[in-house]
Amino acid sequence: MTAHHAENAARPLHAPRVASRQRARLLVVLAGLSAASPLATDMYVPGLPDLARSLGTDASGAQMSLTGFLAGIIAGQLVMGPLSDAIGRRPVLVSGTVLFALFSMVCALAPTLAVLNAARAGQGFSGAAGIVIARAVVADLFDDGELATVFSRLGAIGATAPVLAPLLGGALLLVVSWRYVFAALALIGLLLLLGVLRWVPESHPPHARLTGGLAGSLRAIGQVAAQRAVIAPVLTLAFGGAAVFAYIAGTTFVFQDIYHLAPGLASLVYGVNAIGNMAGSLVCGRLARRWSAETLLVASAVLAMAGPAALLLVQVTIGSTMPVTWLCLLLSLTAFGVFFPAVVTIAQSRGRTAPGATSALLGGGQFLFGAAVSPLVGLFGTHSPAPMAAVMAACLALATIAATVTRQTHQS
């Protein structure tokens, strides 16, 4: 690698400089864009029974709208990330945000389950623009020395979404029907659109864009995936993301059905775990000043694995109590706060030739592996914390191996 190429890899030379007073507004908008899809996932979950009755279906039929939404997120990231490398970030981001608001309104007005499912898939596809392009914009605007700090702050802000979404959705459902949840998501989409138009600059100038149109931009995914230095952190995030999906799929059964916590107390458990995740993200930004992202990644992967591994060991030997289960999961969720900013920092830093394609691989792998792993928790039973702990521990063992390979590719 020449000195010029090494400099390009470390610093986005042609991106607009972000003034310190603009940075806070930019990060808030990018965090909101990243959180829009999680909000759309969790806000309407408390209203699924009402939705099923309203549209004349059962619980399984109502849950299909969630499956379509997740499929849309995966496909949307794989298309919109590389597309933004070819035509710029703002056109894709603005279009995606507008469509997210429109599809949210279609969901609110859906007369049948088929219309709702189609609109949810469209909502997921368009909402993916915020997730995938937010990472690419950060990679465009900040050099390697700043990436870990910026992604840590985004992670800390984004950690509030899983806490706020059910609370917001539940509060709305106390006074209005499930349709107004989607109307609220449409309003959120419009507010994010205003934020994008005012405070998110075009970070990918024309002379830095890929050629060859959509086909060329999609080929960039294959070219990025062929780089061992990039695919290693992508797989690390995919396995880590699968562990998080296993936690999401199993934690309600564990605390409410096994330990018989009331919904209010269970929400407190989830909230404290989310605060632990937020604290981990904030700590990651400080730790990155002393240690490399690769070192933080391996350490956090091992620590995240230790939680469910310890829970599994306790459960199969003497049986785990609620406080022990909670402590083990809190340890893992706090470690995730370091894990995710570290791995995204590494991947986006190494994939500067096509930040959108790199971001697409990160997000697509995370959601694809997560969607594949989630059913395993229920398949192995929900009468004990052991299945959830086993699936999480297995995923995080693979994540630790991939993290070790990631660190080795950095040293070689």
C-alpha beads as a LAMMPS data file, in Angstrom:
LAMMPS data file: protein, C-alpha beads

412 atoms
411 bonds

1 atom types
1 bond types

-500.0 500.0 xlo xhi
-500.0 500.0 ylo yhi
-500.0 500.0 zlo zhi

Masses

1 110.0

Atoms # bond

1 1 1 0.000 0.000 0.000
2 1 1 1.382 3.412 -0.925
3 1 1 1.599 6.266 1.555
4 1 1 -1.187 8.079 -0.298
5 1 1 -3.492 5.054 -0.099
6 1 1 -2.667 4.531 3.544
7 1 1 -3.662 8.139 4.264
8 1 1 -6.937 7.677 2.370
9 1 1 -7.680 4.546 4.368
10 1 1 -7.165 6.395 7.621
11 1 1 -8.865 9.693 6.823
12 1 1 -11.744 10.685 4.476
13 1 1 -9.880 13.501 2.728
14 1 1 -12.720 14.921 0.636
15 1 1 -15.561 14.851 3.142
16 1 1 -16.938 18.136 4.502
17 1 1 -15.538 19.050 7.896
18 1 1 -18.036 18.922 10.772
19 1 1 -17.809 21.825 13.203
20 1 1 -18.034 20.922 16.871
21 1 1 -21.355 22.775 17.321
22 1 1 -22.837 20.889 14.352
23 1 1 -21.637 17.503 15.573
24 1 1 -24.217 17.134 18.353
25 1 1 -27.144 17.815 16.007
26 1 1 -25.709 15.488 13.377
27 1 1 -25.278 12.651 15.887
28 1 1 -28.795 13.106 17.266
29 1 1 -30.285 12.831 13.759
30 1 1 -28.104 9.842 12.847
31 1 1 -29.023 8.132 16.123
32 1 1 -32.692 8.800 15.415
33 1 1 -32.363 7.318 11.942
34 1 1 -30.683 4.235 13.406
35 1 1 -33.409 3.921 16.061
36 1 1 -36.415 4.360 13.739
37 1 1 -36.534 0.719 12.675
38 1 1 -36.124 -0.646 16.233
39 1 1 -38.950 1.679 17.275
40 1 1 -41.089 0.325 14.446
41 1 1 -40.295 -3.195 15.637
42 1 1 -41.104 -2.776 19.327
43 1 1 -43.693 0.011 19.574
44 1 1 -46.559 -1.993 18.116
45 1 1 -45.790 -5.316 19.860
46 1 1 -48.060 -4.520 22.874
47 1 1 -50.896 -3.984 20.398
48 1 1 -50.569 -7.312 18.545
49 1 1 -53.629 -8.902 20.236
50 1 1 -55.796 -5.875 19.352
51 1 1 -54.348 -5.872 15.832
52 1 1 -55.197 -9.552 15.377
53 1 1 -58.804 -9.018 16.480
54 1 1 -59.188 -5.920 14.318
55 1 1 -57.970 -7.628 11.140
56 1 1 -59.622 -10.981 11.810
57 1 1 -56.536 -13.114 12.286
58 1 1 -54.756 -15.039 15.033
59 1 1 -51.503 -14.323 16.901
60 1 1 -49.425 -16.167 14.307
61 1 1 -50.965 -14.142 11.480
62 1 1 -50.338 -10.894 13.318
63 1 1 -46.703 -11.833 13.937
64 1 1 -46.167 -12.307 10.194
65 1 1 -46.099 -8.524 9.918
66 1 1 -42.955 -8.583 12.067
67 1 1 -41.355 -11.230 9.858
68 1 1 -42.029 -9.144 6.746
69 1 1 -40.611 -6.078 8.453
70 1 1 -37.344 -7.860 9.356
71 1 1 -37.039 -9.254 5.816
72 1 1 -37.453 -5.724 4.495
73 1 1 -34.689 -4.420 6.782
74 1 1 -32.246 -7.070 5.558
75 1 1 -33.005 -6.490 1.865
76 1 1 -33.101 -2.718 2.261
77 1 1 -29.637 -2.524 3.778
78 1 1 -28.119 -4.739 1.088
79 1 1 -29.575 -2.503 -1.637
80 1 1 -29.389 0.996 -0.165
81 1 1 -25.916 0.826 1.320
82 1 1 -24.132 0.089 -1.973
83 1 1 -26.534 2.388 -3.862
84 1 1 -25.435 5.298 -1.659
85 1 1 -21.825 4.583 -2.676
86 1 1 -22.893 5.176 -6.286
87 1 1 -25.312 8.130 -6.131
88 1 1 -24.564 9.748 -2.762
89 1 1 -25.917 9.462 0.762
90 1 1 -28.566 12.198 0.835
91 1 1 -30.728 11.053 -2.136
92 1 1 -31.015 7.551 -0.694
93 1 1 -31.483 8.788 2.862
94 1 1 -34.145 11.357 1.959
95 1 1 -36.037 8.894 -0.255
96 1 1 -35.879 6.168 2.372
97 1 1 -37.117 8.461 5.134
98 1 1 -40.024 9.749 3.008
99 1 1 -41.038 6.196 2.106
100 1 1 -40.762 5.115 5.746
101 1 1 -43.283 7.805 6.715
102 1 1 -45.598 6.862 3.825
103 1 1 -45.506 3.134 4.523
104 1 1 -46.145 3.858 8.213
105 1 1 -49.347 5.687 7.234
106 1 1 -50.383 2.781 4.987
107 1 1 -49.909 0.493 8.004
108 1 1 -52.085 2.810 10.076
109 1 1 -54.859 2.716 7.476
110 1 1 -54.473 -0.936 6.377
111 1 1 -57.929 -2.497 5.818
112 1 1 -56.660 -6.085 5.648
113 1 1 -53.813 -8.212 6.986
114 1 1 -52.369 -8.602 3.478
115 1 1 -52.108 -4.822 3.051
116 1 1 -50.534 -4.492 6.494
117 1 1 -47.944 -7.193 5.779
118 1 1 -46.995 -5.626 2.448
119 1 1 -46.733 -2.179 4.031
120 1 1 -44.633 -3.544 6.904
121 1 1 -42.191 -5.074 4.423
122 1 1 -41.988 -1.712 2.662
123 1 1 -41.580 0.058 5.989
124 1 1 -38.663 -2.221 6.873
125 1 1 -37.039 -1.814 3.445
126 1 1 -37.248 1.979 3.510
127 1 1 -36.368 2.269 7.200
128 1 1 -33.182 0.326 6.502
129 1 1 -31.823 3.452 4.811
130 1 1 -31.425 5.158 8.175
131 1 1 -29.567 2.216 9.714
132 1 1 -27.165 1.518 6.878
133 1 1 -26.430 5.080 5.761
134 1 1 -25.937 6.475 9.276
135 1 1 -22.871 4.222 9.620
136 1 1 -21.611 5.205 6.165
137 1 1 -22.001 8.921 6.900
138 1 1 -19.932 8.551 10.069
139 1 1 -17.226 6.719 8.112
140 1 1 -17.288 9.511 5.516
141 1 1 -17.010 12.386 7.962
142 1 1 -14.655 11.155 10.685
143 1 1 -11.132 9.780 10.642
144 1 1 -10.013 6.546 12.270
145 1 1 -9.052 8.270 15.498
146 1 1 -12.614 9.567 15.963
147 1 1 -14.674 6.611 14.723
148 1 1 -14.730 4.668 17.981
149 1 1 -15.851 7.713 19.973
150 1 1 -18.574 8.644 17.480
151 1 1 -19.928 5.100 17.137
152 1 1 -19.867 4.774 20.935
153 1 1 -22.023 7.891 21.291
154 1 1 -24.416 6.639 18.633
155 1 1 -24.616 3.323 20.458
156 1 1 -25.350 5.029 23.770
157 1 1 -28.179 7.079 22.250
158 1 1 -29.493 4.075 20.313
159 1 1 -29.598 1.939 23.470
160 1 1 -32.585 3.973 24.636
161 1 1 -34.758 2.720 21.747
162 1 1 -35.487 -0.773 23.185
163 1 1 -36.487 0.876 26.479
164 1 1 -38.586 3.707 25.062
165 1 1 -40.346 1.793 22.276
166 1 1 -42.527 -0.523 24.411
167 1 1 -43.209 2.306 26.873
168 1 1 -44.287 4.689 24.106
169 1 1 -46.342 2.009 22.411
170 1 1 -47.972 0.946 25.684
171 1 1 -48.777 4.545 26.616
172 1 1 -50.463 5.152 23.262
173 1 1 -52.438 1.922 23.481
174 1 1 -53.915 3.012 26.802
175 1 1 -55.928 5.682 25.001
176 1 1 -55.978 4.817 21.273
177 1 1 -55.881 1.771 18.991
178 1 1 -52.843 0.098 17.410
179 1 1 -53.345 2.163 14.242
180 1 1 -52.188 5.309 16.023
181 1 1 -48.860 3.653 16.812
182 1 1 -48.128 3.582 13.103
183 1 1 -49.393 7.149 12.745
184 1 1 -46.867 8.129 15.433
185 1 1 -44.129 6.328 13.467
186 1 1 -45.127 8.322 10.378
187 1 1 -44.720 11.511 12.390
188 1 1 -41.311 10.343 13.615
189 1 1 -40.344 9.718 9.993
190 1 1 -41.325 13.266 9.020
191 1 1 -39.356 14.737 11.928
192 1 1 -36.303 12.709 10.902
193 1 1 -36.743 13.939 7.329
194 1 1 -36.554 17.533 8.551
195 1 1 -33.452 16.664 10.544
196 1 1 -31.789 15.095 7.502
197 1 1 -32.595 18.071 5.270
198 1 1 -31.244 20.573 7.798
199 1 1 -28.320 18.868 9.517
200 1 1 -27.016 15.877 7.528
201 1 1 -24.656 17.014 4.738
202 1 1 -23.860 15.082 1.587
203 1 1 -20.782 13.280 2.861
204 1 1 -19.950 11.312 -0.305
205 1 1 -18.911 13.757 -3.081
206 1 1 -19.366 12.868 -6.785
207 1 1 -15.667 12.250 -7.518
208 1 1 -15.516 9.643 -4.716
209 1 1 -18.521 7.623 -5.907
210 1 1 -18.515 4.200 -7.492
211 1 1 -19.224 3.864 -11.208
212 1 1 -21.402 1.329 -13.014
213 1 1 -24.791 2.303 -11.618
214 1 1 -26.794 -0.046 -9.401
215 1 1 -25.106 -3.147 -10.801
216 1 1 -21.698 -1.691 -10.039
217 1 1 -22.742 -0.704 -6.550
218 1 1 -24.083 -4.198 -5.848
219 1 1 -20.844 -5.729 -7.157
220 1 1 -19.096 -3.656 -4.514
221 1 1 -20.656 -5.881 -1.851
222 1 1 -18.892 -8.897 -3.319
223 1 1 -15.627 -7.009 -3.609
224 1 1 -15.806 -5.872 0.018
225 1 1 -16.848 -9.339 1.214
226 1 1 -13.817 -10.827 -0.538
227 1 1 -11.507 -8.847 1.748
228 1 1 -10.603 -11.003 4.746
229 1 1 -9.824 -7.911 6.807
230 1 1 -13.430 -6.714 6.342
231 1 1 -15.399 -9.963 6.348
232 1 1 -13.895 -10.986 9.706
233 1 1 -15.497 -8.098 11.650
234 1 1 -18.682 -8.493 9.584
235 1 1 -18.988 -12.101 10.784
236 1 1 -18.098 -11.007 14.309
237 1 1 -21.027 -8.581 14.306
238 1 1 -23.337 -11.173 12.730
239 1 1 -22.676 -13.691 15.509
240 1 1 -22.909 -10.992 18.182
241 1 1 -26.153 -9.725 16.691
242 1 1 -27.533 -13.277 16.711
243 1 1 -26.835 -13.457 20.448
244 1 1 -28.788 -10.227 20.990
245 1 1 -31.747 -11.590 19.015
246 1 1 -31.629 -14.746 21.160
247 1 1 -31.756 -12.534 24.251
248 1 1 -34.721 -10.586 22.857
249 1 1 -36.546 -13.798 21.893
250 1 1 -36.035 -15.503 25.248
251 1 1 -35.899 -12.855 27.942
252 1 1 -39.671 -12.271 28.178
253 1 1 -40.309 -15.984 28.720
254 1 1 -37.502 -16.200 31.262
255 1 1 -38.535 -13.325 33.515
256 1 1 -42.317 -13.398 33.130
257 1 1 -43.133 -17.092 32.564
258 1 1 -40.338 -18.776 34.539
259 1 1 -39.668 -16.284 37.334
260 1 1 -43.254 -14.904 37.283
261 1 1 -42.322 -11.237 37.324
262 1 1 -45.158 -8.806 36.730
263 1 1 -44.867 -6.874 33.452
264 1 1 -43.851 -3.745 35.348
265 1 1 -40.994 -5.493 37.145
266 1 1 -39.941 -7.246 33.943
267 1 1 -39.776 -3.849 32.237
268 1 1 -37.510 -2.675 35.041
269 1 1 -35.166 -5.605 34.341
270 1 1 -35.088 -4.782 30.629
271 1 1 -34.534 -1.115 31.400
272 1 1 -31.589 -1.738 33.720
273 1 1 -30.023 -4.046 31.128
274 1 1 -30.432 -1.330 28.494
275 1 1 -28.803 1.185 30.858
276 1 1 -25.911 -1.260 31.244
277 1 1 -25.623 -1.383 27.466
278 1 1 -25.650 2.407 27.294
279 1 1 -22.960 2.631 29.985
280 1 1 -20.810 0.160 28.061
281 1 1 -21.085 2.304 24.938
282 1 1 -20.020 5.431 26.819
283 1 1 -17.097 3.578 28.396
284 1 1 -16.026 2.293 24.970
285 1 1 -15.368 5.826 23.776
286 1 1 -13.025 6.421 26.707
287 1 1 -11.293 3.055 26.470
288 1 1 -10.628 3.619 22.766
289 1 1 -8.205 6.393 23.721
290 1 1 -5.941 3.856 25.418
291 1 1 -6.480 0.571 23.566
292 1 1 -7.072 -0.354 19.950
293 1 1 -10.565 -1.220 18.752
294 1 1 -9.335 -4.752 17.993
295 1 1 -8.241 -5.263 21.607
296 1 1 -11.525 -3.895 22.928
297 1 1 -13.440 -6.145 20.553
298 1 1 -11.801 -9.373 21.730
299 1 1 -12.064 -8.400 25.409
300 1 1 -15.742 -7.427 25.125
301 1 1 -16.595 -10.587 23.158
302 1 1 -15.058 -12.757 25.882
303 1 1 -16.851 -10.788 28.595
304 1 1 -20.178 -10.963 26.737
305 1 1 -19.773 -14.734 26.358
306 1 1 -18.947 -15.137 30.060
307 1 1 -22.443 -14.009 31.113
308 1 1 -24.588 -16.640 29.352
309 1 1 -21.884 -19.302 29.791
310 1 1 -21.956 -18.763 33.553
311 1 1 -25.762 -18.754 33.518
312 1 1 -25.829 -22.060 31.614
313 1 1 -23.339 -23.645 34.025
314 1 1 -25.288 -22.536 37.100
315 1 1 -28.613 -23.621 35.604
316 1 1 -27.532 -27.159 34.696
317 1 1 -25.777 -27.726 38.041
318 1 1 -27.684 -26.134 40.912
319 1 1 -30.399 -24.158 39.138
320 1 1 -30.315 -20.415 38.639
321 1 1 -32.294 -17.906 40.657
322 1 1 -33.777 -14.739 39.189
323 1 1 -31.066 -12.424 40.595
324 1 1 -28.276 -14.670 39.246
325 1 1 -29.935 -14.868 35.823
326 1 1 -30.367 -11.098 35.757
327 1 1 -26.755 -10.490 36.802
328 1 1 -25.381 -12.796 34.101
329 1 1 -27.475 -11.133 31.397
330 1 1 -26.605 -7.660 32.663
331 1 1 -22.907 -8.537 32.373
332 1 1 -23.410 -9.640 28.777
333 1 1 -25.532 -6.632 27.790
334 1 1 -23.013 -4.221 29.307
335 1 1 -20.207 -5.896 27.349
336 1 1 -22.292 -5.517 24.190
337 1 1 -22.068 -1.773 24.735
338 1 1 -18.330 -2.016 24.030
339 1 1 -18.563 -4.838 21.492
340 1 1 -20.816 -3.191 18.915
341 1 1 -19.075 0.209 18.590
342 1 1 -15.693 -1.553 18.448
343 1 1 -16.636 -3.968 15.661
344 1 1 -18.437 -1.318 13.590
345 1 1 -15.424 0.984 13.960
346 1 1 -13.068 -1.727 12.700
347 1 1 -15.226 -2.742 9.736
348 1 1 -16.013 0.792 8.566
349 1 1 -12.376 1.837 8.936
350 1 1 -11.185 -1.087 6.824
351 1 1 -13.957 -0.718 4.246
352 1 1 -13.403 2.936 3.338
353 1 1 -13.282 2.121 -0.381
354 1 1 -17.054 1.451 -0.213
355 1 1 -18.477 2.526 3.163
356 1 1 -22.085 1.950 2.089
357 1 1 -21.408 -1.612 0.939
358 1 1 -19.475 -2.287 4.142
359 1 1 -22.342 -0.955 6.232
360 1 1 -24.779 -3.094 4.219
361 1 1 -22.787 -6.230 4.977
362 1 1 -22.660 -5.337 8.662
363 1 1 -26.392 -4.715 8.993
364 1 1 -27.518 -7.463 6.620
365 1 1 -25.459 -10.096 8.413
366 1 1 -26.564 -8.930 11.843
367 1 1 -30.288 -9.101 11.053
368 1 1 -30.043 -12.247 8.896
369 1 1 -28.200 -14.265 11.538
370 1 1 -30.479 -12.849 14.222
371 1 1 -33.652 -13.828 12.377
372 1 1 -32.243 -17.333 11.844
373 1 1 -31.255 -17.843 15.491
374 1 1 -34.311 -16.369 17.265
375 1 1 -36.626 -19.394 16.720
376 1 1 -34.036 -21.731 18.248
377 1 1 -34.711 -20.374 21.731
378 1 1 -38.360 -21.416 21.600
379 1 1 -37.567 -24.630 19.727
380 1 1 -35.471 -25.929 22.624
381 1 1 -38.105 -24.979 25.191
382 1 1 -39.051 -22.059 27.425
383 1 1 -39.278 -23.826 30.790
384 1 1 -35.723 -22.892 31.789
385 1 1 -33.167 -20.147 31.096
386 1 1 -30.821 -22.834 29.740
387 1 1 -31.909 -22.748 26.038
388 1 1 -31.536 -18.966 25.808
389 1 1 -28.198 -19.095 27.637
390 1 1 -26.942 -21.950 25.443
391 1 1 -27.850 -20.206 22.182
392 1 1 -26.327 -16.927 23.370
393 1 1 -23.133 -18.630 24.583
394 1 1 -22.726 -20.559 21.308
395 1 1 -23.209 -17.433 19.189
396 1 1 -20.780 -15.462 21.335
397 1 1 -18.188 -18.248 21.227
398 1 1 -18.277 -17.947 17.428
399 1 1 -18.160 -14.159 17.760
400 1 1 -15.070 -14.459 19.961
401 1 1 -13.335 -16.663 17.388
402 1 1 -14.199 -14.197 14.622
403 1 1 -13.008 -11.305 16.819
404 1 1 -9.681 -13.064 17.332
405 1 1 -9.329 -13.487 13.570
406 1 1 -10.214 -9.805 13.176
407 1 1 -7.402 -8.848 15.517
408 1 1 -4.956 -11.145 13.711
409 1 1 -5.778 -9.590 10.338
410 1 1 -4.969 -6.201 11.870
411 1 1 -1.597 -7.403 13.141
412 1 1 -0.570 -9.206 9.941

Bonds

1 1 1 2
2 1 2 3
3 1 3 4
4 1 4 5
5 1 5 6
6 1 6 7
7 1 7 8
8 1 8 9
9 1 9 10
10 1 10 11
11 1 11 12
12 1 12 13
13 1 13 14
14 1 14 15
15 1 15 16
16 1 16 17
17 1 17 18
18 1 18 19
19 1 19 20
20 1 20 21
21 1 21 22
22 1 22 23
23 1 23 24
24 1 24 25
25 1 25 26
26 1 26 27
27 1 27 28
28 1 28 29
29 1 29 30
30 1 30 31
31 1 31 32
32 1 32 33
33 1 33 34
34 1 34 35
35 1 35 36
36 1 36 37
37 1 37 38
38 1 38 39
39 1 39 40
40 1 40 41
41 1 41 42
42 1 42 43
43 1 43 44
44 1 44 45
45 1 45 46
46 1 46 47
47 1 47 48
48 1 48 49
49 1 49 50
50 1 50 51
51 1 51 52
52 1 52 53
53 1 53 54
54 1 54 55
55 1 55 56
56 1 56 57
57 1 57 58
58 1 58 59
59 1 59 60
60 1 60 61
61 1 61 62
62 1 62 63
63 1 63 64
64 1 64 65
65 1 65 66
66 1 66 67
67 1 67 68
68 1 68 69
69 1 69 70
70 1 70 71
71 1 71 72
72 1 72 73
73 1 73 74
74 1 74 75
75 1 75 76
76 1 76 77
77 1 77 78
78 1 78 79
79 1 79 80
80 1 80 81
81 1 81 82
82 1 82 83
83 1 83 84
84 1 84 85
85 1 85 86
86 1 86 87
87 1 87 88
88 1 88 89
89 1 89 90
90 1 90 91
91 1 91 92
92 1 92 93
93 1 93 94
94 1 94 95
95 1 95 96
96 1 96 97
97 1 97 98
98 1 98 99
99 1 99 100
100 1 100 101
101 1 101 102
102 1 102 103
103 1 103 104
104 1 104 105
105 1 105 106
106 1 106 107
107 1 107 108
108 1 108 109
109 1 109 110
110 1 110 111
111 1 111 112
112 1 112 113
113 1 113 114
114 1 114 115
115 1 115 116
116 1 116 117
117 1 117 118
118 1 118 119
119 1 119 120
120 1 120 121
121 1 121 122
122 1 122 123
123 1 123 124
124 1 124 125
125 1 125 126
126 1 126 127
127 1 127 128
128 1 128 129
129 1 129 130
130 1 130 131
131 1 131 132
132 1 132 133
133 1 133 134
134 1 134 135
135 1 135 136
136 1 136 137
137 1 137 138
138 1 138 139
139 1 139 140
140 1 140 141
141 1 141 142
142 1 142 143
143 1 143 144
144 1 144 145
145 1 145 146
146 1 146 147
147 1 147 148
148 1 148 149
149 1 149 150
150 1 150 151
151 1 151 152
152 1 152 153
153 1 153 154
154 1 154 155
155 1 155 156
156 1 156 157
157 1 157 158
158 1 158 159
159 1 159 160
160 1 160 161
161 1 161 162
162 1 162 163
163 1 163 164
164 1 164 165
165 1 165 166
166 1 166 167
167 1 167 168
168 1 168 169
169 1 169 170
170 1 170 171
171 1 171 172
172 1 172 173
173 1 173 174
174 1 174 175
175 1 175 176
176 1 176 177
177 1 177 178
178 1 178 179
179 1 179 180
180 1 180 181
181 1 181 182
182 1 182 183
183 1 183 184
184 1 184 185
185 1 185 186
186 1 186 187
187 1 187 188
188 1 188 189
189 1 189 190
190 1 190 191
191 1 191 192
192 1 192 193
193 1 193 194
194 1 194 195
195 1 195 196
196 1 196 197
197 1 197 198
198 1 198 199
199 1 199 200
200 1 200 201
201 1 201 202
202 1 202 203
203 1 203 204
204 1 204 205
205 1 205 206
206 1 206 207
207 1 207 208
208 1 208 209
209 1 209 210
210 1 210 211
211 1 211 212
212 1 212 213
213 1 213 214
214 1 214 215
215 1 215 216
216 1 216 217
217 1 217 218
218 1 218 219
219 1 219 220
220 1 220 221
221 1 221 222
222 1 222 223
223 1 223 224
224 1 224 225
225 1 225 226
226 1 226 227
227 1 227 228
228 1 228 229
229 1 229 230
230 1 230 231
231 1 231 232
232 1 232 233
233 1 233 234
234 1 234 235
235 1 235 236
236 1 236 237
237 1 237 238
238 1 238 239
239 1 239 240
240 1 240 241
241 1 241 242
242 1 242 243
243 1 243 244
244 1 244 245
245 1 245 246
246 1 246 247
247 1 247 248
248 1 248 249
249 1 249 250
250 1 250 251
251 1 251 252
252 1 252 253
253 1 253 254
254 1 254 255
255 1 255 256
256 1 256 257
257 1 257 258
258 1 258 259
259 1 259 260
260 1 260 261
261 1 261 262
262 1 262 263
263 1 263 264
264 1 264 265
265 1 265 266
266 1 266 267
267 1 267 268
268 1 268 269
269 1 269 270
270 1 270 271
271 1 271 272
272 1 272 273
273 1 273 274
274 1 274 275
275 1 275 276
276 1 276 277
277 1 277 278
278 1 278 279
279 1 279 280
280 1 280 281
281 1 281 282
282 1 282 283
283 1 283 284
284 1 284 285
285 1 285 286
286 1 286 287
287 1 287 288
288 1 288 289
289 1 289 290
290 1 290 291
291 1 291 292
292 1 292 293
293 1 293 294
294 1 294 295
295 1 295 296
296 1 296 297
297 1 297 298
298 1 298 299
299 1 299 300
300 1 300 301
301 1 301 302
302 1 302 303
303 1 303 304
304 1 304 305
305 1 305 306
306 1 306 307
307 1 307 308
308 1 308 309
309 1 309 310
310 1 310 311
311 1 311 312
312 1 312 313
313 1 313 314
314 1 314 315
315 1 315 316
316 1 316 317
317 1 317 318
318 1 318 319
319 1 319 320
320 1 320 321
321 1 321 322
322 1 322 323
323 1 323 324
324 1 324 325
325 1 325 326
326 1 326 327
327 1 327 328
328 1 328 329
329 1 329 330
330 1 330 331
331 1 331 332
332 1 332 333
333 1 333 334
334 1 334 335
335 1 335 336
336 1 336 337
337 1 337 338
338 1 338 339
339 1 339 340
340 1 340 341
341 1 341 342
342 1 342 343
343 1 343 344
344 1 344 345
345 1 345 346
346 1 346 347
347 1 347 348
348 1 348 349
349 1 349 350
350 1 350 351
351 1 351 352
352 1 352 353
353 1 353 354
354 1 354 355
355 1 355 356
356 1 356 357
357 1 357 358
358 1 358 359
359 1 359 360
360 1 360 361
361 1 361 362
362 1 362 363
363 1 363 364
364 1 364 365
365 1 365 366
366 1 366 367
367 1 367 368
368 1 368 369
369 1 369 370
370 1 370 371
371 1 371 372
372 1 372 373
373 1 373 374
374 1 374 375
375 1 375 376
376 1 376 377
377 1 377 378
378 1 378 379
379 1 379 380
380 1 380 381
381 1 381 382
382 1 382 383
383 1 383 384
384 1 384 385
385 1 385 386
386 1 386 387
387 1 387 388
388 1 388 389
389 1 389 390
390 1 390 391
391 1 391 392
392 1 392 393
393 1 393 394
394 1 394 395
395 1 395 396
396 1 396 397
397 1 397 398
398 1 398 399
399 1 399 400
400 1 400 401
401 1 401 402
402 1 402 403
403 1 403 404
404 1 404 405
405 1 405 406
406 1 406 407
407 1 407 408
408 1 408 409
409 1 409 410
410 1 410 411
411 1 411 412
